[in-house]
Amino acid sequence: MQITRLKLKNWRNFTQVDLALKDRLFITGPNASGKSNLLDAFRFVRDIAKTGGGLQEAVALRGGLTKIRCLAARNKPNVEIEVELKEGPNPDSTLWRYGIGLRQESRGMRRVMLIFEKVWKMVL
């Protein structure tokens, strides 16, 4: 499987990202511009999917949702990630899309809450 698109909302220092991916990707930029934060979104999805992982583990590895959420996200504090996956090498291969939305409890233990989790299969 190959990731063909990554969408982020309120992830680390990004308020919104929509990145179409091809066979090769070069990430360049000055220090503190978000290169590592972008790559961490891929690791986050991996940590959710890996054996023995899961959402709570992936969030805990990053120090909690307050460390993941963009500081500019005061009015709309939800964190969302969506990836598109292509199953085969053909351009006409089946596409899968996975999306997840998170927020934190406003009171109490301030646990991470799942707003939505969706999986779509798109046949081209």
C-alpha positions as YAML, in Angstrom:
chain: A
units: angstrom
residues:
- id: 1
  name: MET
  ca: [0.00, 0.00, 0.00]
- id: 2
  name: GLN
  ca: [1.11, 3.52, -0.76]
- id: 3
  name: ILE
  ca: [-0.06, 6.73, 0.90]
- id: 4
  name: THR
  ca: [-1.22, 9.08, -1.86]
- id: 5
  name: ARG
  ca: [-2.64, 11.97, 0.18]
- id: 6
  name: LEU
  ca: [-2.31, 13.37, 3.69]
- id: 7
  name: LYS
  ca: [-4.70, 15.90, 5.21]
- id: 8
  name: LEU
  ca: [-4.06, 17.46, 8.62]
- id: 9
  name: LYS
  ca: [-6.08, 19.86, 10.70]
- id: 10
  name: ASN
  ca: [-4.60, 21.47, 13.83]
- id: 11
  name: TRP
  ca: [-1.58, 19.14, 13.84]
- id: 12
  name: ARG
  ca: [1.39, 20.57, 15.75]
- id: 13
  name: ASN
  ca: [2.36, 23.82, 13.97]
- id: 14
  name: PHE
  ca: [-0.01, 23.31, 11.01]
- id: 15
  name: THR
  ca: [-3.54, 24.67, 11.09]
- id: 16
  name: GLN
  ca: [-4.38, 22.94, 7.81]
- id: 17
  name: VAL
  ca: [-2.46, 20.75, 5.34]
- id: 18
  name: ASP
  ca: [-3.59, 18.95, 2.19]
- id: 19
  name: LEU
  ca: [-0.62, 17.17, 0.64]
- id: 20
  name: ALA
  ca: [-0.83, 15.00, -2.50]
- id: 21
  name: LEU
  ca: [1.98, 12.43, -2.53]
- id: 22
  name: LYS
  ca: [3.66, 10.76, -5.49]
- id: 23
  name: ASP
  ca: [6.29, 8.00, -5.66]
- id: 24
  name: ARG
  ca: [8.98, 10.24, -4.17]
- id: 25
  name: LEU
  ca: [8.79, 13.06, -1.64]
- id: 26
  name: PHE
  ca: [11.48, 15.56, -0.65]
- id: 27
  name: ILE
  ca: [10.89, 17.63, 2.47]
- id: 28
  name: THR
  ca: [13.09, 20.68, 2.77]
- id: 29
  name: GLY
  ca: [12.95, 23.91, 4.70]
- id: 30
  name: PRO
  ca: [14.63, 25.99, 7.38]
- id: 31
  name: ASN
  ca: [14.90, 24.93, 11.00]
- id: 32
  name: ALA
  ca: [11.62, 24.94, 12.96]
- id: 33
  name: SER
  ca: [9.46, 25.05, 9.81]
- id: 34
  name: GLY
  ca: [7.58, 21.79, 10.55]
- id: 35
  name: LYS
  ca: [9.47, 19.07, 8.67]
- id: 36
  name: SER
  ca: [9.63, 16.75, 11.70]
- id: 37
  name: ASN
  ca: [6.03, 17.54, 12.66]
- id: 38
  name: LEU
  ca: [4.88, 16.55, 9.19]
- id: 39
  name: LEU
  ca: [6.75, 13.26, 9.38]
- id: 40
  name: ASP
  ca: [5.33, 12.65, 12.85]
- id: 41
  name: ALA
  ca: [1.81, 12.60, 11.35]
- id: 42
  name: PHE
  ca: [2.87, 9.51, 9.34]
- id: 43
  name: ARG
  ca: [4.34, 7.93, 12.49]
- id: 44
  name: PHE
  ca: [1.12, 8.71, 14.39]
- id: 45
  name: VAL
  ca: [-0.99, 6.83, 11.83]
- id: 46
  name: ARG
  ca: [1.51, 3.94, 11.99]
- id: 47
  name: ASP
  ca: [1.34, 3.89, 15.80]
- id: 48
  name: ILE
  ca: [-2.46, 3.67, 15.68]
- id: 49
  name: ALA
  ca: [-2.37, 0.74, 13.24]
- id: 50
  name: LYS
  ca: [0.54, -1.31, 14.58]
- id: 51
  name: THR
  ca: [0.10, -4.40, 16.73]
- id: 52
  name: GLY
  ca: [0.07, -3.44, 20.40]
- id: 53
  name: GLY
  ca: [-0.46, 0.21, 19.51]
- id: 54
  name: GLY
  ca: [-3.73, 2.05, 19.38]
- id: 55
  name: LEU
  ca: [-5.01, 5.59, 19.71]
- id: 56
  name: GLN
  ca: [-4.32, 6.12, 23.40]
- id: 57
  name: GLU
  ca: [-0.76, 4.79, 23.02]
- id: 58
  name: ALA
  ca: [-0.08, 6.98, 19.97]
- id: 59
  name: VAL
  ca: [-1.29, 10.09, 21.81]
- id: 60
  name: ALA
  ca: [0.62, 9.19, 25.00]
- id: 61
  name: LEU
  ca: [3.89, 8.74, 23.06]
- id: 62
  name: ARG
  ca: [3.58, 12.38, 22.01]
- id: 63
  name: GLY
  ca: [2.87, 13.73, 25.49]
- id: 64
  name: GLY
  ca: [-0.90, 14.05, 25.19]
- id: 65
  name: LEU
  ca: [-3.28, 15.87, 22.89]
- id: 66
  name: THR
  ca: [-2.22, 19.29, 24.16]
- id: 67
  name: LYS
  ca: [1.26, 18.63, 22.74]
- id: 68
  name: ILE
  ca: [-0.21, 17.50, 19.39]
- id: 69
  name: ARG
  ca: [-2.82, 20.23, 18.88]
- id: 70
  name: CYS
  ca: [-1.80, 23.40, 17.05]
- id: 71
  name: LEU
  ca: [-1.45, 26.39, 19.39]
- id: 72
  name: ALA
  ca: [-3.42, 28.52, 16.92]
- id: 73
  name: ALA
  ca: [-6.44, 26.21, 17.30]
- id: 74
  name: ARG
  ca: [-8.23, 28.07, 20.06]
- id: 75
  name: ASN
  ca: [-11.74, 28.31, 18.55]
- id: 76
  name: LYS
  ca: [-11.75, 24.94, 16.76]
- id: 77
  name: PRO
  ca: [-9.55, 22.65, 18.90]
- id: 78
  name: ASN
  ca: [-10.27, 19.35, 17.12]
- id: 79
  name: VAL
  ca: [-7.30, 17.50, 15.64]
- id: 80
  name: GLU
  ca: [-8.02, 15.63, 12.41]
- id: 81
  name: ILE
  ca: [-5.92, 13.37, 10.20]
- id: 82
  name: GLU
  ca: [-6.94, 11.77, 6.93]
- id: 83
  name: VAL
  ca: [-4.84, 9.54, 4.68]
- id: 84
  name: GLU
  ca: [-5.58, 8.07, 1.26]
- id: 85
  name: LEU
  ca: [-4.02, 4.71, 0.44]
- id: 86
  name: LYS
  ca: [-3.57, 3.09, -2.95]
- id: 87
  name: GLU
  ca: [-3.61, -0.71, -3.00]
- id: 88
  name: GLY
  ca: [-1.59, -1.47, -6.10]
- id: 89
  name: PRO
  ca: [0.94, 0.08, -8.48]
- id: 90
  name: ASN
  ca: [-1.67, 0.88, -11.16]
- id: 91
  name: PRO
  ca: [-3.08, 4.41, -11.36]
- id: 92
  name: ASP
  ca: [-6.55, 2.78, -11.46]
- id: 93
  name: SER
  ca: [-6.00, 0.82, -8.24]
- id: 94
  name: THR
  ca: [-8.53, 0.79, -5.42]
- id: 95
  name: LEU
  ca: [-8.19, 3.71, -3.05]
- id: 96
  name: TRP
  ca: [-8.87, 3.56, 0.67]
- id: 97
  name: ARG
  ca: [-9.35, 6.63, 2.81]
- id: 98
  name: TYR
  ca: [-8.98, 6.65, 6.60]
- id: 99
  name: GLY
  ca: [-9.91, 9.64, 8.75]
- id: 100
  name: ILE
  ca: [-9.83, 10.26, 12.47]
- id: 101
  name: GLY
  ca: [-10.87, 13.24, 14.59]
- id: 102
  name: LEU
  ca: [-9.83, 13.85, 18.21]
- id: 103
  name: ARG
  ca: [-10.58, 16.32, 20.96]
- id: 104
  name: GLN
  ca: [-9.91, 16.59, 24.64]
- id: 105
  name: GLU
  ca: [-12.47, 16.63, 27.45]
- id: 106
  name: SER
  ca: [-13.04, 20.21, 28.59]
- id: 107
  name: ARG
  ca: [-13.28, 19.24, 32.26]
- id: 108
  name: GLY
  ca: [-12.37, 16.39, 34.54]
- id: 109
  name: MET
  ca: [-9.57, 14.07, 33.54]
- id: 110
  name: ARG
  ca: [-9.13, 15.81, 30.14]
- id: 111
  name: ARG
  ca: [-9.03, 12.46, 28.36]
- id: 112
  name: VAL
  ca: [-8.64, 12.19, 24.61]
- id: 113
  name: MET
  ca: [-12.01, 11.60, 22.98]
- id: 114
  name: LEU
  ca: [-12.64, 10.17, 19.55]
- id: 115
  name: ILE
  ca: [-14.96, 12.46, 17.56]
- id: 116
  name: PHE
  ca: [-15.05, 10.31, 14.45]
- id: 117
  name: GLU
  ca: [-13.25, 7.45, 12.76]
- id: 118
  name: LYS
  ca: [-14.13, 6.71, 9.15]
- id: 119
  name: VAL
  ca: [-12.95, 4.29, 6.50]
- id: 120
  name: TRP
  ca: [-13.95, 4.68, 2.86]
- id: 121
  name: LYS
  ca: [-13.27, 2.39, -0.08]
- id: 122
  name: MET
  ca: [-13.30, 4.11, -3.45]
- id: 123
  name: VAL
  ca: [-13.19, 2.00, -6.60]
- id: 124
  name: LEU
  ca: [-11.93, 3.95, -9.61]
...
